[in-house]
């Protein structure tokens, strides 16, 4: 076993890990602390997200964000438990010998919920992308009830695709060879494990994840282009409106100040409406964009794992495998954590409810 403390990643001879066990333990402790730092507050913030969205006016966008918040809330709660189990084990608490296996079991459900969150984010990207790119065609396509059905269907599909893998192993207990007074909980993999694990890797973690990623990138670009086109169109419309106003004043001979007042009120109402619509789109865009940025590393590593059999649980790159996926958990917890602040900044209904109900003070919408 290589006991070097160097973190340099180099080509290792067959059988030697890329990172030593000693160094891996230190890294895992730091990563577990970072995960807890974000995942526990993210759980609380997503409970708050669900509460506020439920108490505001429900529409197609709000339903999507409730679904996303529920997935994030559940996954962050499990991630907090998983990180706590890891810390108990790494600090060598006497009764914590079974924590790694229990943590691994919790991670199965955590990954399921994370997949639901990613699929829901993809639907938000598609919905907003179509609404911005083809506003007149898709105006009545998305409503509250349809979004509720779609979000529910997405969750059920992910559950149906993931559940078979849960039936390919079982837990059993064995005496601890070091201390006969304690019992170890271990996994016993069934013959069907290899087939379902390969399906999970190829379809769920590579094909599906990559497809969601591409869809979100395309929709993000479409939303950005659509917002720019809409802004240019409104600027042209305002220019024509000003020209028409001047012509009307000269033809009718009406008081210019009176006409200016009417125009000013109409302009303020239009700007207020446009501003609200723009913020709704920006809110969705930023949520999707953050998700795309923070899941990019997972895409490349899923592809690497597909073609590198040593990069797996129990393989030659076992330590590196654990380190990377804990880094990915840190990114997932940050993703779930920041959404609350995005809603607070870009969602006027969310912001108004939060400040008036929590702090009992008025804010500008």
Buried (B, 14 or more C-beta within 10 A) or exposed (E): EBEEEEEEEEEBEEEEBBBBEEBBEEBBBEBBEBBBBBBBBBBBBBBBBBBBBEEBEBBBBBBBBBBBBBBBBBBBBBBBBBBBBBBBBBEEEEEBBBBBBBBBBBBEBBBBBBBBBBBBBBBBBBBBBBBBBEEEEBEEEBEBEBBBEBBEEBBEEBEEBBEEBEEBBEEEEEEEEEEEEEEBBEEEEEEEBEEBBEBBBEEBBBEBBBEBBEBBBEBBEBBBEBBEEBEEEBEEEEEEBEEEBEEEBEEEEEEEEEBEEEBEEEEEEBEEEEEBBBBBBBBBBBBBBBBBEBBEEBBEBBBEBBEBEBBBEEBBBBBBBBBBBBBBBBBBBBBBBBBBEBBBEBBBBBBBBBBEEEEEEEEEE
